[in-house]
Amino acid sequence: MPSLETIWKELQDSYRKEMNPVSYNTWIEPAKPISYYDNQLIIEVPTTVQKNYWEKNLAGKILETFFMMSGEEILPTFVTPDEAERYKQEEAEPEEETAKVPEHKTMLNSKYTFDTFVIGKGNQMAHAAALVVAEEPASIYNPLFFYGGVGLGKTHLMQAIGHQMLVTHPNAKIKYVSSENFTNDFISSIQNNKMEEFRNEYRTMDLLLVDDIQFLVNKEGTQEEFFNTFEELYRNNKQIVLTSDRLPNEIPTLPQRLVSRFAWGLSVDITPPDLETRTAILRKKAEAENLEIPDDALSYIAGQIDSNIRELEGALVRVQAYAAIQSSDITTSLAAEALKALKIGTNLSQLTVEQVQEEVADYYHLNVSDLTGKKRTKSIVVPRQIAMYLCRELTDYSLPKIGADFGGKDHTTVIHAYEKVQKLMEEDGKAQSEIKEIKNHLMQ
Ligand SMILES: Nc1ncnc2c1ncn2[C@@H]1O[C@H](COP(=O)(O)OP(=O)(O)OP(=O)(O)O)[C@@H](O)[C@H]1O
């Protein structure tokens, strides 16, 4: 694998090409990778504003660049200088076996606690269930399953259970993992002959939090391993919490026996917050960052984005950055000004994978099921790759989500398709103009 320095330089170079010098110097230049361990890359940035910006806008590219240059999938974590101290100290300390899992090993994000979670109509039931589980793990709702749309607080709430449990049971073994990382851990344990360590780790948890279970693919028997992990934990009266964007029986890639296991517990949905809750969420974020924002400006921002809270936070970061650049206070009119540019993009970010698939299928006289299916004939493969390419270009969905919506394909397939189409466009003028035409249709 190339050195971290080489990969980071490549990443900087590619951002430098894409951004104007002011943006580059504001956001990219100050970021420094400070440690890389266990596929977790820690990147130090000077302030919370930069941290939020990287998390929201730039993390995906790090993932891709790393993957392309090293074949490794990483988890980038952005930290401010204060938070970085902790990682540096932990690195400096000699490794020793202790009963208590150090907090970052649990992979819990320190921000995702019950204290920072705002309760509203769309999440109150989920919140109540989470509290019960945190107080009395493995007694009533096991597994606890949260489902709902993107960016509505499922991860936050599941991690809040972890934090709370550490308060009441300080020695509890807790692990948060995305289903993708579970898969990666499992595969690398096979490759490195470390199955026993893998099982010792996962099957001895008191609380296992598995995020985005819809992406649990069956690579090298991962689903079998997950099933056995689940059985073992459940049998030993350990708590399991899961999340997904939909109900278990609606996840096409999930085997029936897992679906029926999940039905043993409680499934609760989280629905989009109303305006009042969105405003309260923004207020809480502003307070946490010591930002002075009048109520009318907060409810103006909350009024602009009505479903995804991650986007709502992004809007606040944008307003904050805009005010800093203008050296002015945050007011409603400044917020409107700052979000104007964002609005141009909303049409694009509102495009769905299905819309792109329909447009591409229509253009090449195919059915959407051809694009999401497995047929390998050229007349289908190329349009399928073009559709994946356009989803990556025109929507805000993550690579795993795009892959999943193409009949449960892996995110590496999407990266591969993206690269193929880029090359095709360079080499084939006809293909290039076809793709442009489809793009124009979609953007109208
Ligand atoms: N009720 C809430 N109160 C405060 N912050 C919230 C709330 N709901 C969501 N957030 C914030 O919104 C952001 C997105 O939430 P989170 O990552 O938990 O969503 P998710 O449902 O897991 O999304 P995905 O489907 O993409 O995994 C996080 O920063 C989280 O802290």
The ligand as an ORCA input file, in Angstrom:
! r2SCAN-3c Opt
* xyz 0 1
  N     -33.556     14.295     16.974
  C     -32.323     14.745     16.744
  N     -31.748     15.624     17.583
  C     -30.521     16.103     17.337
  N     -29.761     15.759     16.280
  C     -30.283     14.877     15.428
  C     -31.586     14.327     15.613
  N     -31.841     13.477     14.598
  C     -30.755     13.505     13.810
  N     -29.815     14.330     14.301
  C     -28.511     14.620     13.718
  O     -28.618     14.471     12.311
  C     -27.452     13.881     11.768
  C     -27.847     12.646     11.004
  O     -28.330     11.672     11.922
  P     -27.973     10.122     11.813
  O     -26.627      9.927     11.205
  O     -28.204      9.513     13.145
  O     -29.083      9.689     10.766
  P     -29.409      8.250     10.205
  O     -30.869      8.115     10.296
  O     -28.577      7.218     10.881
  O     -28.966      8.412      8.701
  P     -28.508      7.293      7.608
  O     -29.751      6.694      7.106
  O     -27.806      8.107      6.569
  O     -27.604      6.314      8.285
  C     -26.541     13.575     12.944
  O     -25.568     14.589     13.051
  C     -27.463     13.612     14.152
  O     -26.799     14.043     15.313
*
